[in-house]
Amino acid sequence: MVNYMLMIAADLENLTNLQPLDGCDDPTFSYLFKVKCGRCGELSQKETCVSLNETIPLSAGKGTTNLVQKCKFCDREGTITMHPGKGKPLTQQISDTGKYAPLMMFDCRGYEPESFIFTVGWKAESHAGTKFENIDLSGGDFTEYDENGGCPVMISNLSSKFEVVK
């Protein structure tokens, strides 16, 4: 069992609190990433989709997981279980330091997560308090104008990484 923390970073201009639409523990938010098989090292061709509201009983009958998937190359089965409550929004302060914010923890057995894919379903708020919801980050950035604050807002230079957590 290895726990991986999904870490995100971005340049935020006049914005703060970048996170999934209903918070870091949003049960409907879909995390998309590629996975690498722990046995043969094969990288999945398609993105793997994991969300908190999808649970599957484990074959041993002890608990549930969020994903059960077989490697297309070696046929080994692996699981990914999400652990909510460990993430926090990417704030302007964290962004300004160039650091990453933890978003979600994944318990991976038989797989290793690789290359997170940013999609639709994010939110952030301006320094004037304007809420921007259902932000689409699939294009790599977001630009808008905050009428209340009288300034442009922007998300750019998105990046992510998975860190091993003990």
C-alpha positions as CSV (number, residue, x, y, z in Angstrom):
1,M,0.0,0.0,0.0
2,V,1.3,3.4,-1.0
3,N,-0.4,6.7,-0.4
4,Y,0.0,9.4,-3.0
5,M,-1.0,13.0,-2.5
6,L,-2.1,14.9,-5.6
7,M,-0.4,18.3,-5.4
8,I,-1.4,21.2,-7.6
9,A,0.2,24.6,-8.4
10,A,-0.7,27.5,-10.6
11,D,-0.1,31.2,-11.0
12,L,-3.2,33.0,-9.6
13,E,-3.8,36.6,-10.6
14,N,-6.3,38.4,-8.3
15,L,-7.8,35.0,-7.4
16,T,-7.5,32.7,-4.4
17,N,-9.0,29.3,-3.1
18,L,-8.7,27.3,-6.3
19,Q,-10.4,23.9,-5.7
20,P,-13.1,21.6,-7.1
21,L,-16.6,23.1,-7.3
22,D,-17.9,21.7,-4.0
23,G,-14.5,21.8,-2.1
24,C,-11.5,19.5,-2.0
25,D,-13.7,16.6,-0.8
26,D,-16.4,17.1,-3.6
27,P,-18.0,13.7,-4.0
28,T,-19.0,14.4,-7.6
29,F,-15.6,15.7,-8.8
30,S,-13.9,13.3,-11.2
31,Y,-10.1,13.0,-10.9
32,L,-8.6,12.0,-14.3
33,F,-5.0,10.7,-14.5
34,K,-3.0,8.0,-16.2
35,V,-1.9,5.0,-14.1
36,K,1.3,2.8,-14.3
37,C,1.1,-0.9,-13.5
38,G,3.1,-1.8,-10.5
39,R,4.0,-5.2,-11.9
40,C,4.9,-4.6,-15.6
41,G,5.3,-0.8,-15.7
42,E,2.8,-0.4,-18.5
43,L,1.3,3.1,-18.6
44,S,-2.5,3.2,-19.3
45,Q,-3.5,4.4,-22.8
46,K,-6.7,6.0,-21.5
47,E,-7.2,8.2,-18.5
48,T,-8.5,6.6,-15.3
49,C,-11.5,8.3,-13.7
50,V,-11.9,8.2,-9.9
51,S,-14.5,10.0,-7.8
52,L,-15.6,9.7,-4.1
53,N,-19.2,8.9,-5.0
54,E,-18.3,5.8,-6.9
55,T,-17.5,2.9,-4.6
56,I,-16.9,-0.8,-5.4
57,P,-16.9,-3.7,-2.9
58,L,-13.5,-5.3,-2.6
59,S,-13.3,-8.9,-3.9
60,A,-12.1,-10.1,-0.5
61,G,-15.3,-8.7,1.0
62,K,-13.5,-6.3,3.4
63,G,-14.5,-2.8,2.7
64,T,-14.8,-0.7,-0.5
65,T,-12.6,1.1,-2.9
66,N,-13.2,3.8,-5.5
67,L,-11.6,1.9,-8.5
68,V,-10.7,-1.6,-9.5
69,Q,-8.9,-1.9,-12.8
70,K,-7.0,-4.6,-14.6
71,C,-3.8,-3.9,-16.5
72,K,-4.4,-4.5,-20.2
73,F,-0.8,-5.8,-20.6
74,C,-0.2,-8.2,-17.7
75,D,-3.8,-8.7,-16.4
76,R,-2.9,-7.7,-12.8
77,E,-5.7,-6.2,-10.9
78,G,-5.1,-3.0,-8.9
79,T,-7.2,-0.7,-6.7
80,I,-7.3,3.0,-6.0
81,T,-9.0,4.3,-2.8
82,M,-9.5,8.0,-2.1
83,H,-9.0,9.5,1.4
84,P,-10.9,12.8,1.8
85,G,-10.1,15.4,4.4
86,K,-6.4,15.7,3.5
87,G,-6.6,18.4,0.8
88,K,-6.9,22.2,0.9
89,P,-7.5,24.9,-1.7
90,L,-4.7,26.5,-3.6
91,T,-4.5,30.0,-2.2
92,Q,-2.9,33.2,-3.6
93,Q,-0.3,33.0,-0.7
94,I,0.7,29.4,-1.7
95,S,0.7,30.3,-5.4
96,D,3.0,33.4,-4.8
97,T,5.6,31.2,-3.1
98,G,5.6,28.7,-6.0
99,K,4.6,25.8,-3.8
100,Y,2.1,23.1,-4.4
101,A,-1.2,22.7,-2.4
102,P,-2.4,19.2,-1.5
103,L,-5.7,18.3,-3.1
104,M,-6.6,14.6,-2.6
105,M,-4.9,11.5,-1.2
106,F,-5.0,8.2,-3.0
107,D,-4.2,4.8,-1.6
108,C,-2.9,2.9,-4.6
109,R,-2.4,-0.9,-4.7
110,G,-1.0,-2.4,-7.8
111,Y,-0.9,1.0,-9.6
112,E,1.0,4.2,-9.5
113,P,-0.8,7.5,-10.5
114,E,0.8,9.5,-13.2
115,S,0.0,12.8,-15.0
116,F,-3.2,14.4,-13.6
117,I,-5.5,16.0,-16.2
118,F,-7.2,19.3,-15.3
119,T,-10.8,19.3,-16.5
120,V,-14.0,21.3,-15.8
121,G,-15.6,21.7,-12.4
122,W,-13.3,24.1,-10.5
123,K,-14.0,27.3,-8.5
124,A,-12.1,30.2,-7.2
125,E,-12.8,33.6,-5.8
126,S,-11.4,37.1,-6.4
127,H,-9.9,39.3,-3.8
128,A,-13.1,41.4,-4.1
129,G,-15.2,38.3,-3.2
130,T,-16.6,37.5,-6.6
131,K,-17.1,33.8,-7.0
132,F,-16.1,32.1,-10.2
133,E,-17.7,28.6,-10.5
134,N,-17.5,25.7,-12.9
135,I,-14.2,26.9,-14.3
136,D,-12.9,24.8,-17.2
137,L,-9.1,24.2,-16.8
138,S,-8.9,21.7,-19.6
139,G,-7.3,24.3,-21.9
140,G,-4.6,25.0,-19.3
141,D,-5.7,28.4,-18.2
142,F,-8.6,30.7,-17.3
143,T,-9.1,34.4,-17.9
144,E,-12.0,36.5,-16.9
145,Y,-12.8,40.0,-15.7
146,D,-14.1,40.7,-12.2
147,E,-16.7,43.5,-12.5
148,N,-16.9,44.0,-8.7
149,G,-13.2,44.3,-8.2
150,G,-12.6,46.1,-11.5
151,C,-9.7,43.9,-12.5
152,P,-8.7,41.0,-14.6
153,V,-8.5,37.5,-13.0
154,M,-6.4,34.7,-14.3
155,I,-5.2,31.1,-13.7
156,S,-2.2,30.1,-15.6
157,N,0.9,27.7,-15.5
158,L,-1.1,24.8,-14.1
159,S,1.0,22.0,-12.8
160,S,0.5,18.9,-10.7
161,K,2.5,16.1,-9.2
162,F,1.9,13.0,-7.1
163,E,4.0,12.8,-3.9
164,V,4.4,9.6,-1.8
165,V,2.9,10.2,1.7
166,K,3.7,8.1,4.7
